[in-house]
Amino acid sequence: MTMRAAVIRQDGKLPELMEFAEPQAAAGCSLIRVTAGGVGSSDVQRAAGVFGPSTGDYVVGGEGVGLLASGERVYFGHAVPPHGSWAERTIVPDAETWAIPDGVSDALAIAVGISGTGALIPLEEARIQKGENVLILGATGPVGQIGLQMAKLLGAGRVVAAARDAAALATLKQRGIADEIVQIGTGDDLAALREVAGDGFNVVLDIVYGAPAEAAMRATAPGARMMSIGIQAGPTVTLSLRDLVFRSHIGVGTGQRPAAERKAAFDRLIAHAARGEIMVDSLSFPLEQAAEAWAAQSGRPHAKIYVVPNAG
């Protein structure tokens, strides 16, 4: 039996809509009828070979929302390769299928999955103190949007959004998600950040790394904690000992943590979502437009991209 799926071929970097073998039942796993399949920057990086060469054809996407055989709606974060979420059906370890409250949409559930936990866990580990000054570096995408809102919920007194796109930043401020905004990538990033930093940032959630992270660290206050989680602006930074004195810089990973730890973070986020305390922009495509969805993700959108494999 086969199904429709968007597949990255072993010798390709772009998804192809094709027939792909349906997943088969396996011990400790659940078969899921996919209703929404997410995608993120790591999927694009994987296809480009950033994590090493592919060992065969595989379905795009690891996370999504779908229905179990019982009809229960669940979020899943790690489909069993070569299966994925850009397909009519997938297979997922039971430990990776997490219940979703009825009042939370598929789009929001996907957003608070990998993106949301990627923001929440480092912010919690930064131990934000009440009233602290928090910078979200790379704030206009789904991780940044959630980071801004969760920083406030965790006690930040002021949250500052920094990114390249001026219009997207302005939208964040208009919505009240960001207290201040800073456009970076157009000149002197350090000067731009210091202009709004006050006495310095206490916590930085760094989603981009590279040169912007260097500037952000130099705009921090003594005792600051920079939590780096992405490399969109480059895989390295150059900082002097003077830059780091009385400050900490931590690279935080979330996707490889035990399922129980990630589920607990997801449950905390989904509770906020169910109360209407988190909003995230999203953009959906039918599975037939997988190429367009991939192009949208490759363009670093200011929204969570997902496809709908089973319309209706």
Sequence and secondary structure as in RCSB ss.txt:
>XXXX:A:sequence
MTMRAAVIRQDGKLPELMEFAEPQAAAGCSLIRVTAGGVGSSDVQRAAGVFGPSTGDYVVGGEGVGLLASGERVY
FGHAVPPHGSWAERTIVPDAETWAIPDGVSDALAIAVGISGTGALIPLEEARIQKGENVLILGATGPVGQIGLQM
AKLLGAGRVVAAARDAAALATLKQRGIADEIVQIGTGDDLAALREVAGDGFNVVLDIVYGAPAEAAMRATAPGAR
MMSIGIQAGPTVTLSLRDLVFRSHIGVGTGQRPAAERKAAFDRLIAHAARGEIMVDSLSFPLEQAAEAWAAQSGR
PHAKIYVVPNAG
>XXXX:A:secstr
 EEEEEEE TT SSEEEEEEE     TTEEEEEEEEEE  HHHHHHHTTTT    S EES S EEEE TT  EEE
ES   TT  SSBSEEEEEGGGEEE  TTS HHHHHIIIIIHHHHHHHHHHTT  TT EEEEETTTSHHHHHHHHH
HHHTT SEEEEEES HHHHHHHHHTTS SEEEE SSS HHHHHHHHHTT EEEEEESS HHHHHHHHHTEEEEEE
EEE   TT S     HHHHTT EEEE   TTS HHHHHHHHHHHHHHHHTT     EEEEEGGGHHHHHHHHHT 
 SSEEEEESS  
